[in-house]
């Protein structure tokens, strides 16, 4: 091959490589480590940490009637940001009672001490090893937050989270914990048949009891369990009064709104902190409009 032929071949190869590079997705930009909250997002097959520049600024003082749960989560988080040992946390129970709000409030309370929050959707939990590698060695303290978590037995995210908690050969870095919320205590569906003495498992399984044990052991991988319960009427009204005053109404105005607050809860079919906050937003907005 002559030198001119070789030069043309090299030029053609460079053109092909240039076209291939233009067709490939660009590598993700490094995270903005100045932020306090992040979302894990996957685009074009590549995961990245996206900074949340305006996180929900709820305060611990805004969360009423969950004092025990609040104290235990705050203590666990305080240990974590101080570099001491702490546990992964599972928050379970009735909807709208402050599970996810408590995690956000903990971020608000400890962000100046180095706490950072990474929100990960259930389907993206398979990327946990990537997240672990990304934050390992950073000076900040990271909480991976999984909201409204539940699984089916065949869910690949289930195995990824199970390994990340304590079942992988690669240890979890000391600057990372997992906080998860769920309406299910054991995170997976449970069936009446699992409580019966069956001779044969469903689908021909020989030892169905072992499957049940696996479901229970999964939630036990969280070192700290916090349970949340539905609010009674007095607790619900107290939360309504708190939020009405936060929205600028007087104590007397909040007291006069009790009847409408109860009617609001009746139409929603629930008494919870979320319902109380939604009522207060509506009532305060209507009151301001009248003024």
C-alpha positions in Angstrom: 0.0 0.0 0.0 1.4 3.3 -1.0 1.8 6.2 1.4 -1.0 8.1 -0.3 -3.4 5.2 0.0 -2.6 4.8 3.7 -3.2 8.5 4.2 -6.6 8.3 2.5 -7.5 5.2 4.6 -6.6 7.0 7.8 -8.6 10.1 6.8 -11.7 7.9 6.0 -11.3 6.1 9.4 -11.2 9.5 11.2 -14.4 10.6 9.4 -16.2 7.4 10.5 -15.1 7.9 14.1 -16.2 11.5 14.0 -19.7 10.4 12.8 -19.9 7.7 15.5 -18.9 10.1 18.2 -21.6 12.6 17.1 -24.2 9.8 17.3 -23.3 8.7 20.8 -24.8 10.5 23.8 -22.6 13.0 25.5 -21.1 11.8 28.9 -23.0 13.2 31.9 -21.7 16.4 33.5 -20.3 16.0 37.0 -22.9 16.6 39.8 -23.3 20.1 41.3 -22.0 19.2 44.7 -23.1 22.6 46.0 -26.7 21.5 46.1 -28.3 19.8 49.2 -30.8 17.6 47.4 -30.6 15.5 44.2 -32.7 13.3 42.0 -31.2 10.3 40.2 -32.3 10.4 36.6 -31.5 8.0 33.7 -31.4 9.5 30.2 -30.2 7.7 27.0 -29.2 4.8 29.2 -26.9 6.9 31.4 -27.7 7.7 35.0 -26.8 11.0 36.6 -27.4 13.1 39.7 -29.5 16.1 39.0 -29.4 18.9 41.6 -32.7 20.1 43.1 -32.2 23.8 43.5 -35.5 24.4 45.4 -36.1 21.5 47.8 -39.2 21.3 49.9 -38.3 23.5 53.0 -40.6 21.9 55.6 -39.5 22.3 59.2 -39.5 19.7 62.0 -41.7 22.0 64.0 -44.4 21.8 61.3 -44.9 18.1 61.9 -47.4 17.5 64.6 -48.4 14.4 66.6 -45.5 12.3 65.5 -43.2 13.3 68.3 -41.7 9.8 69.0 -41.1 9.1 65.3 -39.5 12.5 64.9 -37.2 12.1 67.9 -36.0 8.7 66.8 -35.3 9.8 63.2 -33.6 13.0 64.3 -31.4 11.1 66.7 -30.4 8.6 64.0 -29.7 11.4 61.5 -27.7 13.4 64.1 -25.5 10.4 64.7 -25.0 10.0 61.0 -23.9 13.5 60.2 -21.6 13.4 63.2 -19.8 10.5 61.7 -21.0 8.0 64.2 -22.8 4.7 63.5 -26.4 4.9 62.4 -29.1 2.7 60.8 -31.0 2.5 57.6 -34.6 3.5 58.3 -38.0 2.2 57.1 -41.0 4.5 57.7 -44.3 2.6 57.3 -47.9 3.2 58.0 -51.0 5.2 57.1 -50.9 7.5 54.1 -50.5 11.2 54.6 -49.2 11.0 58.2 -45.8 12.6 57.6 -43.5 9.8 56.6 -41.9 11.5 53.6 -42.3 15.0 55.1 -40.2 13.8 58.1 -37.3 12.8 55.9 -37.5 16.2 54.0 -37.6 18.0 57.4 -34.5 16.1 58.5 -32.6 17.3 55.4 -33.7 20.9 56.2 -32.5 20.6 59.8 -29.1 19.0 59.0 -28.2 20.3 55.6 -25.8 22.9 57.1 -24.0 20.0 58.8 -23.3 18.2 55.6 -26.4 16.1 55.1 -27.5 15.6 51.5 -30.6 13.8 50.1 -30.7 11.7 46.9 -34.2 10.8 45.8 -34.3 7.6 43.8 -37.4 6.1 42.1 -38.2 2.5 42.7 -37.5 1.4 39.2 -34.1 3.1 39.3 -32.9 1.2 42.4 -31.0 -1.1 40.2 -28.6 1.8 39.8 -27.7 1.8 43.5 -24.2 0.5 42.9 -23.5 3.4 40.5 -24.8 5.9 43.1 -22.7 4.3 45.8 -19.6 4.6 43.7 -20.4 8.2 42.8 -20.6 9.4 46.4 -18.0 7.2 48.1 -15.2 9.3 49.3 -17.2 12.6 49.3 -17.0 14.6 52.6 -20.9 15.0 52.7 -23.3 12.5 54.3 -25.8 11.1 51.8 -29.3 9.7 52.5 -30.7 7.8 49.5 -34.5 8.4 49.8 -37.0 5.9 48.3 -40.6 7.1 48.7 -43.7 4.9 48.6 -41.7 1.7 48.2 -43.2 -1.7 47.4 -42.1 -4.6 45.3 -43.2 -7.8 43.6 -41.1 -10.9 44.2 -39.6 -10.8 40.7 -38.8 -7.1 40.7 -35.1 -6.6 39.9 -35.1 -3.4 42.0 -36.0 -5.6 45.0 -32.8 -7.6 44.7 -30.7 -4.4 44.1 -32.0 -2.8 47.3 -31.6 -6.0 49.3 -28.0 -6.2 48.3 -27.4 -2.6 49.0 -28.7 -2.8 52.5 -26.4 -5.6 53.7 -26.2 -8.5 51.3 -23.5 -7.5 48.8 -19.8 -8.4 48.8 -19.1 -4.7 48.3 -19.7 -2.8 51.6 -21.9 0.3 51.7 -19.7 3.4 52.3 -19.9 4.9 55.7 -21.2 8.2 54.3 -24.4 6.7 52.9 -27.7 5.5 54.4 -31.1 4.5 53.0 -34.3 6.0 54.2 -37.5 4.4 52.7 -41.2 5.0 53.2 -43.9 2.5 52.5 -47.6 1.7 53.2 -46.5 -1.9 53.6 -44.5 -3.1 56.6 -42.8 -5.9 54.7 -42.7 -4.0 51.4 -44.0 -6.9 49.4 -47.6 -8.4 48.9 -48.6 -11.0 51.4 -51.3 -13.6 50.9 -53.6 -15.5 53.2 -52.2 -18.8 51.9 -48.8 -18.0 53.3 -50.2 -18.2 56.8 -51.7 -21.7 56.3 -49.9 -25.0 56.6 -49.8 -25.9 52.9 -48.6 -29.2 51.7 -47.5 -27.7 48.4 -46.5 -24.2 47.6 -48.1 -22.1 45.0 -46.8 -23.0 41.5 -45.4 -26.3 42.9 -43.0 -24.7 45.3 -41.8 -27.4 47.8 -41.0 -25.0 50.7 -43.4 -22.1 50.5 -42.5 -21.1 54.1 -39.0 -20.1 53.0 -40.5 -17.6 50.5 -42.5 -16.0 53.3 -39.4 -15.8 55.5 -37.6 -14.0 52.7 -40.3 -11.4 52.5 -40.1 -10.7 56.3 -36.3 -10.7 56.4 -36.2 -8.0 53.7 -37.7 -5.3 55.9 -35.6 -6.5 58.8 -32.5 -5.3 56.9 -33.5 -1.8 57.9 -32.1 -1.3 61.4 -34.7 1.3 62.5 -38.5 0.9 61.9 -40.8 3.8 62.5 -44.6 3.2 62.4 -47.2 5.9 61.6 -50.8 5.7 62.5 -54.0 7.5 61.4 -54.9 10.7 63.3 -57.9 11.0 65.5 -60.2 14.0 65.2 -58.5 16.2 67.8 -55.1 15.6 66.2 -56.4 16.4 62.8 -58.0 19.6 63.9 -54.8 20.6 65.7 -52.8 20.2 62.5 -55.4 22.2 60.6 -55.1 25.0 63.2 -51.3 25.0 62.9 -51.3 25.3 59.1 -54.0 27.9 59.1 -51.9 30.1 61.4 -48.8 29.4 59.2 -50.8 30.7 56.3 -51.5 34.0 58.2 -54.8 33.4 59.9 -55.4 34.3 63.6 -56.1 31.7 66.3 -59.7 32.8 66.4 -60.1 32.4 62.6 -58.5 28.9 62.9 -61.0 28.0 65.6 -63.9 29.1 63.5 -62.8 26.9 60.7 -63.2 23.6 62.7 -66.5 22.8 61.1 -65.3 23.2 57.6 -62.1 21.3 58.4 -64.2 18.3 59.5 -66.4 18.5 56.5 -63.3 18.6 54.3 -62.0 15.4 55.9 -65.3 13.7 55.5 -65.3 14.4 51.7 -61.8 13.1 51.4 -62.5 10.0 53.5 -59.4 10.5 55.7 -58.0 12.5 58.6 -54.3 13.0 58.0 -51.6 15.7 58.0 -51.8 15.9 54.2 -55.5 16.4 54.2 -55.1 19.1 57.0 -52.5 20.9 54.9 -54.6 20.8 51.8 -57.6 22.2 53.7 -55.6 25.0 55.2 -54.3 26.0 51.8 -57.8 26.1 50.4 -59.4 27.9 53.4 -56.6 30.4 53.8 -56.8 31.2 50.0 -60.6 31.7 50.1 -60.3 33.9 53.3 -57.7 36.1 51.7 -59.8 36.5 48.6 -62.7 37.7 50.7 -60.5 40.2 52.4 
